[in-house]
Amino acid sequence: MGNRSQLVNSVALPAQMFVETAVGIRLSFDTAAVAQDVALIVANGSAVATTFQAAIVGTAAQ
């Protein structure tokens, strides 16, 4: 655990899938253990600088 991708394959997903108006997006990931890193990898596909903001929301495991 900890080195397993949470996605079905390694194909990039468009950020438009996760806009606040998206419907049917129900993600469920494995629980991250205490002190385990969680990484969100983002790539800018345009030629101009772009600001990216993100949040990961979930239940805290104690």
PDB file of N, CA, C and O in Angstrom, chain B, residues numbered from 101:
ATOM      1  N   MET B 101       0.842  -1.175   0.000  1.00  0.00           N
ATOM      2  CA  MET B 101       0.000   0.000   0.000  1.00  0.00           C
ATOM      3  C   MET B 101       0.888   1.239   0.000  1.00  0.00           C
ATOM      4  O   MET B 101       2.000   1.202   0.526  1.00  0.00           O
ATOM      5  N   GLY B 102       0.417   2.313  -0.573  1.00  0.00           N
ATOM      6  CA  GLY B 102       1.188   3.534  -0.591  1.00  0.00           C
ATOM      7  C   GLY B 102       1.871   3.792  -1.907  1.00  0.00           C
ATOM      8  O   GLY B 102       2.265   4.922  -2.195  1.00  0.00           O
ATOM      9  N   ASN B 103       2.016   2.762  -2.710  1.00  0.00           N
ATOM     10  CA  ASN B 103       2.645   2.942  -4.013  1.00  0.00           C
ATOM     11  C   ASN B 103       1.696   2.533  -5.136  1.00  0.00           C
ATOM     12  O   ASN B 103       2.125   2.359  -6.276  1.00  0.00           O
ATOM     13  N   ARG B 104       0.430   2.380  -4.824  1.00  0.00           N
ATOM     14  CA  ARG B 104      -0.581   1.980  -5.801  1.00  0.00           C
ATOM     15  C   ARG B 104      -1.320   3.196  -6.325  1.00  0.00           C
ATOM     16  O   ARG B 104      -1.845   3.995  -5.550  1.00  0.00           O
ATOM     17  N   SER B 105      -1.361   3.335  -7.638  1.00  0.00           N
ATOM     18  CA  SER B 105      -2.145   4.406  -8.243  1.00  0.00           C
ATOM     19  C   SER B 105      -3.616   4.166  -7.954  1.00  0.00           C
ATOM     20  O   SER B 105      -4.068   3.021  -7.929  1.00  0.00           O
ATOM     21  N   GLN B 106      -4.352   5.222  -7.741  1.00  0.00           N
ATOM     22  CA  GLN B 106      -5.776   5.119  -7.470  1.00  0.00           C
ATOM     23  C   GLN B 106      -6.610   5.251  -8.741  1.00  0.00           C
ATOM     24  O   GLN B 106      -7.839   5.277  -8.678  1.00  0.00           O
ATOM     25  N   LEU B 107      -5.956   5.333  -9.877  1.00  0.00           N
ATOM     26  CA  LEU B 107      -6.653   5.456 -11.146  1.00  0.00           C
ATOM     27  C   LEU B 107      -6.644   4.121 -11.887  1.00  0.00           C
ATOM     28  O   LEU B 107      -5.812   3.256 -11.614  1.00  0.00           O
ATOM     29  N   VAL B 108      -7.561   3.964 -12.812  1.00  0.00           N
ATOM     30  CA  VAL B 108      -7.674   2.725 -13.567  1.00  0.00           C
ATOM     31  C   VAL B 108      -6.459   2.507 -14.452  1.00  0.00           C
ATOM     32  O   VAL B 108      -5.971   1.384 -14.577  1.00  0.00           O
ATOM     33  N   ASN B 109      -5.968   3.581 -15.069  1.00  0.00           N
ATOM     34  CA  ASN B 109      -4.789   3.475 -15.924  1.00  0.00           C
ATOM     35  C   ASN B 109      -3.967   4.751 -15.796  1.00  0.00           C
ATOM     36  O   ASN B 109      -4.303   5.627 -14.998  1.00  0.00           O
ATOM     37  N   SER B 110      -2.912   4.861 -16.561  1.00  0.00           N
ATOM     38  CA  SER B 110      -2.007   6.009 -16.421  1.00  0.00           C
ATOM     39  C   SER B 110      -2.325   7.154 -17.386  1.00  0.00           C
ATOM     40  O   SER B 110      -1.514   8.065 -17.549  1.00  0.00           O
ATOM     41  N   VAL B 111      -3.485   7.116 -18.019  1.00  0.00           N
ATOM     42  CA  VAL B 111      -3.876   8.179 -18.946  1.00  0.00           C
ATOM     43  C   VAL B 111      -4.282   9.423 -18.151  1.00  0.00           C
ATOM     44  O   VAL B 111      -5.001   9.318 -17.158  1.00  0.00           O
ATOM     45  N   ALA B 112      -3.829  10.577 -18.578  1.00  0.00           N
ATOM     46  CA  ALA B 112      -4.159  11.833 -17.892  1.00  0.00           C
ATOM     47  C   ALA B 112      -5.658  12.111 -17.973  1.00  0.00           C
ATOM     48  O   ALA B 112      -6.313  11.782 -18.962  1.00  0.00           O
ATOM     49  N   LEU B 113      -6.183  12.719 -16.919  1.00  0.00           N
ATOM     50  CA  LEU B 113      -7.592  13.103 -16.877  1.00  0.00           C
ATOM     51  C   LEU B 113      -7.714  14.613 -17.044  1.00  0.00           C
ATOM     52  O   LEU B 113      -6.922  15.354 -16.461  1.00  0.00           O
ATOM     53  N   PRO B 114      -8.679  15.089 -17.818  1.00  0.00           N
ATOM     54  CA  PRO B 114      -8.856  16.537 -17.954  1.00  0.00           C
ATOM     55  C   PRO B 114      -9.450  17.132 -16.673  1.00  0.00           C
ATOM     56  O   PRO B 114     -10.338  16.533 -16.066  1.00  0.00           O
ATOM     57  N   ALA B 115      -8.971  18.287 -16.270  1.00  0.00           N
ATOM     58  CA  ALA B 115      -9.459  18.939 -15.053  1.00  0.00           C
ATOM     59  C   ALA B 115     -10.942  19.283 -15.145  1.00  0.00           C
ATOM     60  O   ALA B 115     -11.600  19.422 -14.114  1.00  0.00           O
ATOM     61  N   GLN B 116     -11.483  19.423 -16.351  1.00  0.00           N
ATOM     62  CA  GLN B 116     -12.901  19.743 -16.515  1.00  0.00           C
ATOM     63  C   GLN B 116     -13.789  18.676 -15.886  1.00  0.00           C
ATOM     64  O   GLN B 116     -14.950  18.951 -15.584  1.00  0.00           O
ATOM     65  N   MET B 117     -13.277  17.478 -15.683  1.00  0.00           N
ATOM     66  CA  MET B 117     -14.066  16.425 -15.041  1.00  0.00           C
ATOM     67  C   MET B 117     -14.440  16.781 -13.616  1.00  0.00           C
ATOM     68  O   MET B 117     -15.400  16.232 -13.074  1.00  0.00           O
ATOM     69  N   PHE B 118     -13.701  17.686 -13.003  1.00  0.00           N
ATOM     70  CA  PHE B 118     -13.863  17.947 -11.582  1.00  0.00           C
ATOM     71  C   PHE B 118     -14.378  19.347 -11.265  1.00  0.00           C
ATOM     72  O   PHE B 118     -14.251  19.796 -10.126  1.00  0.00           O
ATOM     73  N   VAL B 119     -14.952  20.043 -12.234  1.00  0.00           N
ATOM     74  CA  VAL B 119     -15.520  21.361 -11.958  1.00  0.00           C
ATOM     75  C   VAL B 119     -16.731  21.211 -11.051  1.00  0.00           C
ATOM     76  O   VAL B 119     -17.328  20.136 -10.982  1.00  0.00           O
ATOM     77  N   GLU B 120     -17.096  22.274 -10.359  1.00  0.00           N
ATOM     78  CA  GLU B 120     -18.184  22.196  -9.385  1.00  0.00           C
ATOM     79  C   GLU B 120     -19.541  21.874 -10.009  1.00  0.00           C
ATOM     80  O   GLU B 120     -20.466  21.483  -9.297  1.00  0.00           O
ATOM     81  N   THR B 121     -19.673  22.031 -11.317  1.00  0.00           N
ATOM     82  CA  THR B 121     -20.943  21.728 -11.978  1.00  0.00           C
ATOM     83  C   THR B 121     -20.974  20.318 -12.580  1.00  0.00           C
ATOM     84  O   THR B 121     -21.962  19.941 -13.210  1.00  0.00           O
ATOM     85  N   ALA B 122     -19.907  19.538 -12.396  1.00  0.00           N
ATOM     86  CA  ALA B 122     -19.860  18.183 -12.938  1.00  0.00           C
ATOM     87  C   ALA B 122     -20.865  17.287 -12.202  1.00  0.00           C
ATOM     88  O   ALA B 122     -21.096  17.454 -11.005  1.00  0.00           O
ATOM     89  N   VAL B 123     -21.446  16.353 -12.918  1.00  0.00           N
ATOM     90  CA  VAL B 123     -22.383  15.408 -12.299  1.00  0.00           C
ATOM     91  C   VAL B 123     -21.864  13.984 -12.486  1.00  0.00           C
ATOM     92  O   VAL B 123     -21.171  13.689 -13.460  1.00  0.00           O
ATOM     93  N   GLY B 124     -22.202  13.118 -11.556  1.00  0.00           N
ATOM     94  CA  GLY B 124     -21.813  11.719 -11.661  1.00  0.00           C
ATOM     95  C   GLY B 124     -20.369  11.432 -11.320  1.00  0.00           C
ATOM     96  O   GLY B 124     -19.878  10.341 -11.609  1.00  0.00           O
ATOM     97  N   ILE B 125     -19.674  12.378 -10.713  1.00  0.00           N
ATOM     98  CA  ILE B 125     -18.273  12.168 -10.340  1.00  0.00           C
ATOM     99  C   ILE B 125     -18.255  11.693  -8.889  1.00  0.00           C
ATOM    100  O   ILE B 125     -18.386  12.498  -7.967  1.00  0.00           O
ATOM    101  N   ARG B 126     -18.095  10.412  -8.693  1.00  0.00           N
ATOM    102  CA  ARG B 126     -18.062   9.844  -7.346  1.00  0.00           C
ATOM    103  C   ARG B 126     -16.744   9.081  -7.191  1.00  0.00           C
ATOM    104  O   ARG B 126     -16.631   7.916  -7.570  1.00  0.00           O
ATOM    105  N   LEU B 127     -15.778   9.756  -6.638  1.00  0.00           N
ATOM    106  CA  LEU B 127     -14.471   9.133  -6.464  1.00  0.00           C
ATOM    107  C   LEU B 127     -14.375   8.499  -5.091  1.00  0.00           C
ATOM    108  O   LEU B 127     -14.910   9.026  -4.115  1.00  0.00           O
ATOM    109  N   SER B 128     -13.710   7.395  -5.020  1.00  0.00           N
ATOM    110  CA  SER B 128     -13.464   6.722  -3.754  1.00  0.00           C
ATOM    111  C   SER B 128     -12.058   6.137  -3.815  1.00  0.00           C
ATOM    112  O   SER B 128     -11.755   5.313  -4.678  1.00  0.00           O
ATOM    113  N   PHE B 129     -11.216   6.564  -2.907  1.00  0.00           N
ATOM    114  CA  PHE B 129      -9.821   6.135  -2.902  1.00  0.00           C
ATOM    115  C   PHE B 129      -9.518   5.314  -1.658  1.00  0.00           C
ATOM    116  O   PHE B 129     -10.299   5.308  -0.706  1.00  0.00           O
ATOM    117  N   ASP B 130      -8.384   4.622  -1.666  1.00  0.00           N
ATOM    118  CA  ASP B 130      -7.924   3.921  -0.472  1.00  0.00           C
ATOM    119  C   ASP B 130      -7.631   4.946   0.617  1.00  0.00           C
ATOM    120  O   ASP B 130      -7.353   6.109   0.326  1.00  0.00           O
ATOM    121  N   THR B 131      -7.692   4.516   1.853  1.00  0.00           N
ATOM    122  CA  THR B 131      -7.367   5.386   2.982  1.00  0.00           C
ATOM    123  C   THR B 131      -5.851   5.555   3.065  1.00  0.00           C
ATOM    124  O   THR B 131      -5.104   4.579   2.996  1.00  0.00           O
ATOM    125  N   ALA B 132      -5.408   6.794   3.214  1.00  0.00           N
ATOM    126  CA  ALA B 132      -3.983   7.068   3.398  1.00  0.00           C
ATOM    127  C   ALA B 132      -3.639   6.890   4.871  1.00  0.00           C
ATOM    128  O   ALA B 132      -4.330   7.417   5.743  1.00  0.00           O
ATOM    129  N   ALA B 133      -2.589   6.161   5.140  1.00  0.00           N
ATOM    130  CA  ALA B 133      -2.149   5.942   6.517  1.00  0.00           C
ATOM    131  C   ALA B 133      -1.478   7.206   7.058  1.00  0.00           C
ATOM    132  O   ALA B 133      -1.044   8.069   6.294  1.00  0.00           O
ATOM    133  N   VAL B 134      -1.402   7.299   8.382  1.00  0.00           N
ATOM    134  CA  VAL B 134      -0.740   8.430   9.025  1.00  0.00           C
ATOM    135  C   VAL B 134       0.699   8.513   8.508  1.00  0.00           C
ATOM    136  O   VAL B 134       1.381   7.492   8.414  1.00  0.00           O
ATOM    137  N   ALA B 135       1.155   9.696   8.180  1.00  0.00           N
ATOM    138  CA  ALA B 135       2.505   9.985   7.680  1.00  0.00           C
ATOM    139  C   ALA B 135       2.737   9.465   6.267  1.00  0.00           C
ATOM    140  O   ALA B 135       3.877   9.455   5.802  1.00  0.00           O
ATOM    141  N   GLN B 136       1.693   9.035   5.575  1.00  0.00           N
ATOM    142  CA  GLN B 136       1.818   8.587   4.188  1.00  0.00           C
ATOM    143  C   GLN B 136       1.592   9.781   3.271  1.00  0.00           C
ATOM    144  O   GLN B 136       0.631  10.528   3.455  1.00  0.00           O
ATOM    145  N   ASP B 137       2.462   9.969   2.288  1.00  0.00           N
ATOM    146  CA  ASP B 137       2.321  11.081   1.352  1.00  0.00           C
ATOM    147  C   ASP B 137       1.188  10.824   0.370  1.00  0.00           C
ATOM    148  O   ASP B 137       0.974   9.697  -0.077  1.00  0.00           O
ATOM    149  N   VAL B 138       0.471  11.885   0.047  1.00  0.00           N
ATOM    150  CA  VAL B 138      -0.553  11.851  -0.994  1.00  0.00           C
ATOM    151  C   VAL B 138      -0.122  12.870  -2.034  1.00  0.00           C
ATOM    152  O   VAL B 138       0.108  14.032  -1.700  1.00  0.00           O
ATOM    153  N   ALA B 139      -0.009  12.457  -3.287  1.00  0.00           N
ATOM    154  CA  ALA B 139       0.480  13.344  -4.338  1.00  0.00           C
ATOM    155  C   ALA B 139      -0.603  13.593  -5.374  1.00  0.00           C
ATOM    156  O   ALA B 139      -1.316  12.674  -5.778  1.00  0.00           O
ATOM    157  N   LEU B 140      -0.717  14.825  -5.793  1.00  0.00           N
ATOM    158  CA  LEU B 140      -1.599  15.221  -6.879  1.00  0.00           C
ATOM    159  C   LEU B 140      -0.701  15.832  -7.945  1.00  0.00           C
ATOM    160  O   LEU B 140      -0.115  16.893  -7.729  1.00  0.00           O
ATOM    161  N   ILE B 141      -0.589  15.173  -9.090  1.00  0.00           N
ATOM    162  CA  ILE B 141       0.317  15.618 -10.151  1.00  0.00           C
ATOM    163  C   ILE B 141      -0.484  16.377 -11.190  1.00  0.00           C
ATOM    164  O   ILE B 141      -1.474  15.872 -11.719  1.00  0.00           O
ATOM    165  N   VAL B 142      -0.046  17.597 -11.478  1.00  0.00           N
ATOM    166  CA  VAL B 142      -0.776  18.484 -12.390  1.00  0.00           C
ATOM    167  C   VAL B 142       0.156  18.910 -13.515  1.00  0.00           C
ATOM    168  O   VAL B 142       1.324  19.217 -13.278  1.00  0.00           O
ATOM    169  N   ALA B 143      -0.359  18.929 -14.737  1.00  0.00           N
ATOM    170  CA  ALA B 143       0.415  19.389 -15.887  1.00  0.00           C
ATOM    171  C   ALA B 143      -0.359  20.490 -16.601  1.00  0.00           C
ATOM    172  O   ALA B 143      -1.560  20.359 -16.833  1.00  0.00           O
ATOM    173  N   ASN B 144       0.324  21.563 -16.945  1.00  0.00           N
ATOM    174  CA  ASN B 144      -0.275  22.658 -17.699  1.00  0.00           C
ATOM    175  C   ASN B 144      -0.148  22.329 -19.183  1.00  0.00           C
ATOM    176  O   ASN B 144       0.959  22.282 -19.720  1.00  0.00           O
ATOM    177  N   GLY B 145      -1.281  22.100 -19.846  1.00  0.00           N
ATOM    178  CA  GLY B 145      -1.261  21.730 -21.250  1.00  0.00           C
ATOM    179  C   GLY B 145      -1.289  22.900 -22.207  1.00  0.00           C
ATOM    180  O   GLY B 145      -1.381  22.706 -23.419  1.00  0.00           O
ATOM    181  N   SER B 146      -1.209  24.129 -21.678  1.00  0.00           N
ATOM    182  CA  SER B 146      -1.241  25.298 -22.551  1.00  0.00           C
ATOM    183  C   SER B 146       0.134  25.959 -22.593  1.00  0.00           C
ATOM    184  O   SER B 146       1.039  25.593 -21.842  1.00  0.00           O
ATOM    185  N   ALA B 147       0.271  26.923 -23.469  1.00  0.00           N
ATOM    186  CA  ALA B 147       1.546  27.620 -23.624  1.00  0.00           C
ATOM    187  C   ALA B 147       1.680  28.811 -22.674  1.00  0.00           C
ATOM    188  O   ALA B 147       2.740  29.433 -22.606  1.00  0.00           O
ATOM    189  N   VAL B 148       0.607  29.131 -21.938  1.00  0.00           N
ATOM    190  CA  VAL B 148       0.641  30.275 -21.023  1.00  0.00           C
ATOM    191  C   VAL B 148       0.613  29.787 -19.578  1.00  0.00           C
ATOM    192  O   VAL B 148       0.118  28.700 -19.280  1.00  0.00           O
ATOM    193  N   ALA B 149       1.151  30.608 -18.699  1.00  0.00           N
ATOM    194  CA  ALA B 149       1.134  30.271 -17.277  1.00  0.00           C
ATOM    195  C   ALA B 149      -0.314  30.240 -16.784  1.00  0.00           C
ATOM    196  O   ALA B 149      -1.121  31.096 -17.148  1.00  0.00           O
ATOM    197  N   THR B 150      -0.630  29.259 -15.965  1.00  0.00           N
ATOM    198  CA  THR B 150      -1.985  29.086 -15.465  1.00  0.00           C
ATOM    199  C   THR B 150      -1.934  28.816 -13.968  1.00  0.00           C
ATOM    200  O   THR B 150      -1.084  28.063 -13.492  1.00  0.00           O
ATOM    201  N   THR B 151      -2.849  29.436 -13.230  1.00  0.00           N
ATOM    202  CA  THR B 151      -2.949  29.189 -11.796  1.00  0.00           C
ATOM    203  C   THR B 151      -3.811  27.952 -11.576  1.00  0.00           C
ATOM    204  O   THR B 151      -4.876  27.818 -12.177  1.00  0.00           O
ATOM    205  N   PHE B 152      -3.357  27.061 -10.726  1.00  0.00           N
ATOM    206  CA  PHE B 152      -4.101  25.849 -10.398  1.00  0.00           C
ATOM    207  C   PHE B 152      -4.315  25.795  -8.900  1.00  0.00           C
ATOM    208  O   PHE B 152      -3.379  25.992  -8.126  1.00  0.00           O
ATOM    209  N   GLN B 153      -5.546  25.528  -8.489  1.00  0.00           N
ATOM    210  CA  GLN B 153      -5.861  25.372  -7.076  1.00  0.00           C
ATOM    211  C   GLN B 153      -6.568  24.042  -6.899  1.00  0.00           C
ATOM    212  O   GLN B 153      -7.353  23.635  -7.756  1.00  0.00           O
ATOM    213  N   ALA B 154      -6.295  23.360  -5.793  1.00  0.00           N
ATOM    214  CA  ALA B 154      -6.915  22.064  -5.556  1.00  0.00           C
ATOM    215  C   ALA B 154      -7.102  21.837  -4.072  1.00  0.00           C
ATOM    216  O   ALA B 154      -6.456  22.474  -3.240  1.00  0.00           O
ATOM    217  N   ALA B 155      -7.988  20.928  -3.761  1.00  0.00           N
ATOM    218  CA  ALA B 155      -8.203  20.493  -2.380  1.00  0.00           C
ATOM    219  C   ALA B 155      -8.531  19.015  -2.409  1.00  0.00           C
ATOM    220  O   ALA B 155      -9.139  18.522  -3.360  1.00  0.00           O
ATOM    221  N   ILE B 156      -8.131  18.321  -1.378  1.00  0.00           N
ATOM    222  CA  ILE B 156      -8.503  16.924  -1.225  1.00  0.00           C
ATOM    223  C   ILE B 156      -9.385  16.854   0.013  1.00  0.00           C
ATOM    224  O   ILE B 156      -8.966  17.221   1.111  1.00  0.00           O
ATOM    225  N   VAL B 157     -10.607  16.379  -0.177  1.00  0.00           N
ATOM    226  CA  VAL B 157     -11.582  16.338   0.907  1.00  0.00           C
ATOM    227  C   VAL B 157     -11.876  14.890   1.250  1.00  0.00           C
ATOM    228  O   VAL B 157     -12.060  14.063   0.356  1.00  0.00           O
ATOM    229  N   GLY B 158     -11.920  14.581   2.516  1.00  0.00           N
ATOM    230  CA  GLY B 158     -12.229  13.217   2.923  1.00  0.00           C
ATOM    231  C   GLY B 158     -12.334  13.107   4.424  1.00  0.00           C
ATOM    232  O   GLY B 158     -12.272  14.109   5.138  1.00  0.00           O
ATOM    233  N   THR B 159     -12.491  11.901   4.895  1.00  0.00           N
ATOM    234  CA  THR B 159     -12.617  11.628   6.316  1.00  0.00           C
ATOM    235  C   THR B 159     -11.231  11.376   6.904  1.00  0.00           C
ATOM    236  O   THR B 159     -10.420  10.666   6.309  1.00  0.00           O
ATOM    237  N   ALA B 160     -10.965  11.946   8.053  1.00  0.00           N
ATOM    238  CA  ALA B 160      -9.678  11.738   8.709  1.00  0.00           C
ATOM    239  C   ALA B 160      -9.670  10.391   9.425  1.00  0.00           C
ATOM    240  O   ALA B 160     -10.582  10.083  10.192  1.00  0.00           O
ATOM    241  N   ALA B 161      -8.641   9.596   9.172  1.00  0.00           N
ATOM    242  CA  ALA B 161      -8.467   8.313   9.859  1.00  0.00           C
ATOM    243  C   ALA B 161      -7.623   8.552  11.093  1.00  0.00           C
ATOM    244  O   ALA B 161      -6.558   9.165  11.012  1.00  0.00           O
ATOM    245  N   GLN B 162      -8.086   8.077  12.224  1.00  0.00           N
ATOM    246  CA  GLN B 162      -7.339   8.324  13.467  1.00  0.00           C
ATOM    247  C   GLN B 162      -6.977   7.044  14.147  1.00  0.00           C
ATOM    248  O   GLN B 162      -6.347   7.064  15.204  1.00  0.00           O
TER     249      GLN B 162
END
